[in-house]
Amino acid sequence: MMLIPTHHFRDIERKPEYLQPEKCVPPPYPGPVGTMWFIRDGCGIACAIVTWFLVLYAEFVVLFVMLIPSRDYVYSIINGIVFNLLAFLALASHCRAMLTDPGAVPKGNATKEFIESLQLKPGQVVYKCPKCCSIKPDRAHHCSVCKRCIRKMDHHCPWVNNCVGENNQKYFVLFTMYIALISLHALIMVGFHFLHCFEEDWTTYGLNREEMAEAGISLHEKMQPLNVSSTECSSFSPPTTVILLILLCFEGLLFLIFTSVMFGTQVHSICTDETGIERLKRKNQPRERTGSWQSVKETFGGDFSLNWFNPFSRPCQPEIPSDKDMVRQVTSLSDTETMEDPSEETKDEDSVEVTDE
């Protein structure tokens, strides 16, 4: 069977000091499976803390400003359960996206001994990352924040303090989906709360003495809405309640738009089997792509089930390869990769073309 030649364009960096395999430090002994992954980046940690703070602020306003003071217990219980469940799933998805290895390539495996052990045949080449000194599989990209090459890297998200790659893309998609849902739910509840309170309790709070006398309302009755037991709008004063609700509205609207766009972008990337980096580069890089439904099943973990929406279930992902598996994997991918060579000055500084033989 004849193979149709394909052309791949790969980024390379022309830094001679990184091109020598002898300078690569052998990789450390691999840690146990399930070892926690955490990126020590100040900006990412701050963004993750802000994310949790905003979700907890929404939780506070929904519970203590809108639901608990309400006398409609069925309304409060149903909305409280739904909102808390979505908030829990959102935070759980955030933790899984942040603490899961996104698909890091073994660091420092591009040693002279390892490359020689591949026993590359004529026409077979491998690609080496000059920054983390590792054999770089196809569709892997180096992240300057994580300081590692990540398989199927989509982008580095500071809100989850991690890269979005082949191992944690499911958790990131669930995080954006659940944040969008709780934002929409909060906005709907705020709308009903404003309508209810403006029609009933808050209409008397801003009346002056003449208007109160015409309505037959005493000063004592005017101050009754400030009493927790006398109102079902809020346990706070109307001005404080309005400020809290307006802040929640602004937060909910902002994150509804942002996470909805991110969710749609991620679903599109999964269905087209094209990462965000590959889409942004827009290079002429034909390759075999999996079907859209197959790509979705690989990302979310098998056939459609409730586990697709469960942040505690693992997606379909390959096991961490051993050295022998890495040799076979690199050999199988080597027809579409290239080894950096600083002596080839005739090639473009930003890319190199490889033709399968």
C-alpha positions as CSV (number, residue, x, y, z in Angstrom):
1,M,0.0,0.0,0.0
2,M,1.5,3.3,-1.0
3,L,1.4,6.2,1.4
4,I,0.5,9.6,0.1
5,P,3.2,12.2,1.1
6,T,2.0,14.7,3.6
7,H,3.7,17.9,4.8
8,H,4.0,19.0,8.3
9,F,5.3,22.3,9.5
10,R,6.8,22.4,13.0
11,D,8.1,25.4,15.0
12,I,11.8,25.2,15.9
13,E,14.1,27.5,17.8
14,R,17.6,28.1,16.5
15,K,19.6,28.2,19.7
16,P,22.7,26.1,19.4
17,E,23.3,25.8,23.1
18,Y,20.1,23.8,23.4
19,L,20.7,21.5,20.4
20,Q,23.3,19.2,21.9
21,P,21.8,16.0,23.4
22,E,24.8,15.7,25.7
23,K,23.5,18.7,27.6
24,C,20.2,17.1,28.4
25,V,19.8,15.9,32.0
26,P,18.4,12.4,32.2
27,P,14.7,12.4,33.4
28,P,14.1,11.6,37.1
29,Y,12.5,8.4,38.2
30,P,8.8,8.7,37.4
31,G,6.6,9.4,40.3
32,P,3.6,7.2,41.4
33,V,0.5,7.3,39.3
34,G,-1.9,9.9,40.6
35,T,0.7,12.3,41.9
36,M,-0.8,15.8,42.4
37,W,0.1,18.3,39.7
38,F,0.3,21.9,40.8
39,I,1.9,24.9,39.0
40,R,3.7,27.4,41.3
41,D,2.8,30.5,39.4
42,G,1.9,33.6,41.4
43,C,-0.5,35.1,38.8
44,G,-2.3,31.7,38.3
45,I,-2.6,31.1,42.1
46,A,-4.1,34.6,42.5
47,C,-6.6,34.1,39.7
48,A,-7.6,30.7,41.2
49,I,-8.2,32.3,44.6
50,V,-10.3,35.1,42.9
51,T,-12.3,32.5,41.1
52,W,-13.2,30.7,44.4
53,F,-13.9,34.1,46.1
54,L,-16.4,35.1,43.4
55,V,-18.2,31.8,43.6
56,L,-18.4,32.0,47.4
57,Y,-19.6,35.6,47.1
58,A,-22.4,34.5,44.8
59,E,-23.2,31.7,47.3
60,F,-23.4,34.3,50.1
61,V,-25.8,36.6,48.3
62,V,-28.0,33.9,46.9
63,L,-28.4,32.2,50.3
64,F,-28.4,35.0,52.9
65,V,-29.9,37.8,50.8
66,M,-32.4,36.1,48.6
67,L,-33.3,32.5,49.7
68,I,-33.1,32.3,53.5
69,P,-35.2,35.4,54.2
70,S,-37.9,34.3,51.8
71,R,-41.1,32.9,53.2
72,D,-41.7,30.7,50.2
73,Y,-39.9,27.6,51.5
74,V,-40.5,25.5,48.4
75,Y,-38.9,28.2,46.2
76,S,-36.0,28.6,48.6
77,I,-35.3,24.8,49.0
78,I,-35.5,24.0,45.3
79,N,-33.4,26.9,44.2
80,G,-31.0,26.4,47.1
81,I,-30.4,22.8,46.2
82,V,-29.9,23.5,42.5
83,F,-27.6,26.5,43.0
84,N,-25.4,24.7,45.6
85,L,-25.2,21.6,43.5
86,L,-24.0,23.5,40.4
87,A,-21.6,25.6,42.6
88,F,-20.1,22.4,44.1
89,L,-19.7,20.8,40.6
90,A,-18.1,24.0,39.3
91,L,-15.6,24.2,42.1
92,A,-14.9,20.4,41.9
93,S,-14.3,20.8,38.1
94,H,-12.0,23.7,38.8
95,C,-9.9,21.7,41.3
96,R,-9.7,18.8,38.9
97,A,-8.6,21.1,36.0
98,M,-6.0,22.8,38.2
99,L,-4.6,19.7,39.9
100,T,-4.6,17.2,37.0
101,D,-1.5,16.7,34.8
102,P,-2.7,18.1,31.5
103,G,-0.5,15.7,29.5
104,A,3.1,16.7,30.2
105,V,5.8,15.1,28.1
106,P,8.6,13.4,30.2
107,K,11.2,16.1,30.8
108,G,14.8,15.7,29.8
109,N,14.4,12.4,27.9
110,A,16.2,13.8,24.8
111,T,19.5,12.4,25.9
112,K,22.2,11.0,23.5
113,E,21.6,7.5,24.9
114,F,17.9,7.7,24.4
115,I,18.1,9.1,20.9
116,E,20.6,6.3,20.0
117,S,18.3,3.7,21.5
118,L,15.5,4.7,19.0
119,Q,17.6,3.3,16.2
120,L,16.0,5.6,13.7
121,K,15.9,4.4,10.1
122,P,16.6,6.5,7.1
123,G,13.8,9.0,6.6
124,Q,12.8,8.9,10.3
125,V,13.4,11.9,12.5
126,V,12.3,13.1,15.9
127,Y,11.6,16.5,17.2
128,K,13.3,17.8,20.3
129,C,12.1,20.7,22.5
130,P,15.1,23.0,23.2
131,K,13.5,24.4,26.4
132,C,12.6,21.3,28.4
133,C,15.0,19.0,26.5
134,S,12.4,16.4,25.7
135,I,11.3,14.3,22.7
136,K,8.3,16.3,21.5
137,P,5.4,14.2,20.2
138,D,3.2,15.4,17.5
139,R,0.7,18.1,18.5
140,A,2.6,18.9,21.7
141,H,3.6,22.4,22.5
142,H,5.8,24.0,25.1
143,C,4.2,26.1,27.8
144,S,6.4,28.9,29.2
145,V,4.4,29.0,32.5
146,C,4.4,25.2,33.2
147,K,7.9,24.9,31.7
148,R,6.9,21.6,30.1
149,C,5.7,20.3,26.7
150,I,2.0,19.5,26.9
151,R,0.3,17.0,24.6
152,K,-2.6,18.5,22.6
153,M,-2.1,21.8,24.5
154,D,-5.1,24.1,23.8
155,H,-4.0,27.1,25.9
156,H,-2.7,28.0,29.4
157,C,-5.6,29.3,31.5
158,P,-4.6,31.5,34.5
159,W,-8.1,31.0,36.0
160,V,-7.3,27.3,36.6
161,N,-3.6,27.9,37.0
162,N,-2.8,25.2,34.5
163,C,-2.6,24.3,30.8
164,V,-5.6,22.8,29.1
165,G,-4.4,19.6,27.5
166,E,-5.6,16.1,26.6
167,N,-5.9,14.9,30.2
168,N,-7.8,17.8,31.8
169,Q,-9.8,19.3,28.9
170,K,-12.9,17.6,30.1
171,Y,-12.7,19.2,33.6
172,F,-12.1,22.6,32.0
173,V,-15.2,22.2,29.8
174,L,-17.3,21.2,32.8
175,F,-15.9,24.1,34.8
176,T,-17.0,26.7,32.1
177,M,-20.3,25.0,31.7
178,Y,-21.2,24.9,35.4
179,I,-20.0,28.5,35.9
180,A,-22.2,29.6,33.1
181,L,-25.2,27.8,34.6
182,I,-24.8,29.2,38.1
183,S,-24.3,32.7,36.6
184,L,-27.6,32.3,34.6
185,H,-29.4,30.9,37.6
186,A,-28.2,33.7,39.8
187,L,-29.3,36.4,37.3
188,I,-32.8,34.8,37.0
189,M,-33.2,34.8,40.8
190,V,-32.0,38.4,41.1
191,G,-34.5,39.4,38.5
192,F,-37.4,37.8,40.4
193,H,-36.1,39.2,43.7
194,F,-36.0,42.8,42.4
195,L,-39.5,42.5,40.9
196,H,-40.9,41.0,44.1
197,C,-39.3,43.5,46.5
198,F,-40.0,46.6,44.5
199,E,-43.6,45.7,44.3
200,E,-44.0,44.9,48.0
201,D,-41.5,45.8,50.8
202,W,-39.2,48.4,49.3
203,T,-42.0,50.6,48.0
204,T,-42.4,52.2,51.4
205,Y,-38.8,52.6,52.3
206,G,-38.1,55.7,50.3
207,L,-41.4,57.6,51.1
208,N,-41.2,61.0,52.8
209,R,-43.4,62.0,55.7
210,E,-46.1,63.5,53.5
211,E,-46.3,60.4,51.3
212,M,-46.4,58.2,54.4
213,A,-49.2,60.3,55.9
214,E,-51.2,60.0,52.7
215,A,-50.6,56.2,52.6
216,G,-51.4,55.9,56.3
217,I,-48.0,54.4,57.1
218,S,-46.4,55.2,60.4
219,L,-42.6,55.7,60.9
220,H,-42.5,52.5,62.9
221,E,-44.2,50.6,60.0
222,K,-41.7,52.1,57.6
223,M,-38.8,50.7,59.5
224,Q,-40.4,47.2,59.7
225,P,-38.6,46.0,56.5
226,L,-35.3,46.3,58.4
227,N,-36.5,43.6,60.8
228,V,-35.6,40.1,59.7
229,S,-38.9,38.6,60.8
230,S,-41.0,41.3,59.1
231,T,-39.7,40.9,55.5
232,E,-39.1,38.2,53.0
233,C,-36.8,40.3,50.8
234,S,-33.6,40.4,52.8
235,S,-32.1,40.5,56.2
236,F,-30.2,43.6,55.2
237,S,-31.4,47.1,54.6
238,P,-32.8,47.9,51.1
239,P,-29.8,50.0,50.1
240,T,-27.3,47.3,51.2
241,T,-29.4,44.6,49.5
242,V,-29.5,46.6,46.2
243,I,-25.7,47.0,46.2
244,L,-25.2,43.3,46.9
245,L,-27.6,42.3,44.1
246,I,-26.2,44.8,41.6
247,L,-22.6,43.4,42.2
248,L,-24.0,39.9,41.8
249,C,-25.7,41.0,38.6
250,F,-22.5,42.4,37.2
251,E,-20.5,39.3,38.2
252,G,-23.1,36.9,36.8
253,L,-23.5,38.7,33.5
254,L,-19.7,39.1,33.0
255,F,-19.0,35.4,33.7
256,L,-22.0,34.2,31.8
257,I,-20.7,35.8,28.7
258,F,-17.1,34.8,29.3
259,T,-17.6,31.2,30.2
260,S,-20.3,30.7,27.5
261,V,-17.8,31.8,24.9
262,M,-15.0,29.6,26.4
263,F,-17.4,26.6,26.5
264,G,-18.4,27.0,22.9
265,T,-14.8,27.4,21.8
266,Q,-13.8,24.2,23.7
267,V,-16.6,22.2,22.3
268,H,-15.8,23.4,18.8
269,S,-12.1,22.4,19.3
270,I,-13.1,19.0,20.5
271,C,-15.5,18.4,17.6
272,T,-13.0,19.6,15.0
273,D,-10.1,17.8,16.7
274,E,-8.1,21.0,16.5
275,T,-6.6,22.8,19.5
276,G,-6.6,26.5,20.1
277,I,-2.9,26.8,19.3
278,E,-3.4,24.9,16.0
279,R,-6.3,27.1,15.1
280,L,-4.5,30.3,15.9
281,K,-1.4,29.4,13.9
282,R,-3.5,28.6,10.8
283,K,-0.6,26.6,9.2
284,N,-1.0,24.3,6.2
285,Q,-0.7,21.2,8.3
286,P,-2.8,18.4,6.9
287,R,-3.2,15.4,9.2
288,E,-5.5,12.6,9.9
289,R,-8.2,13.7,12.3
290,T,-10.6,11.6,14.3
291,G,-14.3,11.9,13.8
292,S,-16.2,14.6,15.8
293,W,-18.2,12.1,17.9
294,Q,-15.1,9.9,18.5
295,S,-13.2,12.9,19.6
296,V,-16.0,13.9,22.0
297,K,-16.1,10.3,23.5
298,E,-12.3,10.3,24.0
299,T,-12.4,13.6,25.8
300,F,-15.4,12.9,28.1
301,G,-14.7,9.2,28.7
302,G,-16.6,6.7,26.5
303,D,-20.2,6.6,25.3
304,F,-22.7,9.2,26.5
305,S,-23.6,8.8,30.1
306,L,-24.0,10.9,33.3
307,N,-20.2,10.4,33.8
308,W,-19.7,13.0,31.1
309,F,-21.0,15.6,33.6
310,N,-19.1,14.1,36.5
311,P,-15.9,15.9,37.4
312,F,-14.7,12.9,39.4
313,S,-14.8,10.5,36.5
314,R,-11.7,10.2,34.3
315,P,-11.7,10.8,30.6
316,C,-10.3,8.3,28.1
317,Q,-6.6,8.9,28.2
318,P,-3.5,6.8,27.5
319,E,-1.4,5.6,30.4
320,I,1.9,7.3,31.0
321,P,4.3,5.5,28.6
322,S,7.4,3.7,29.8
323,D,10.7,4.1,28.1
324,K,10.0,1.2,25.7
325,D,6.5,2.5,24.9
326,M,8.1,6.0,24.4
327,V,10.5,4.5,21.9
328,R,7.8,2.8,19.9
329,Q,5.6,5.9,20.1
330,V,8.3,8.2,18.9
331,T,9.3,5.8,16.1
332,S,5.7,5.6,15.0
333,L,5.4,9.4,15.0
334,S,8.9,10.0,13.7
335,D,7.7,10.1,10.1
336,T,6.0,13.3,10.8
337,E,8.5,15.0,13.1
338,T,12.0,16.5,12.7
339,M,15.2,16.8,14.7
340,E,16.5,20.3,15.1
341,D,19.7,20.9,13.2
342,P,21.4,24.3,13.5
343,S,23.7,23.6,10.5
344,E,20.8,23.6,8.0
345,E,20.8,27.3,7.3
346,T,18.8,26.9,4.1
347,K,15.6,26.1,6.0
348,D,13.3,28.7,7.3
349,E,14.0,29.9,10.9
350,D,10.5,29.5,12.0
351,S,9.5,26.2,10.4
352,V,10.8,23.1,8.7
353,E,9.0,21.0,6.1
354,V,9.1,17.2,6.4
355,T,8.0,14.8,3.7
356,D,7.1,11.2,4.4
357,E,9.0,8.8,2.3
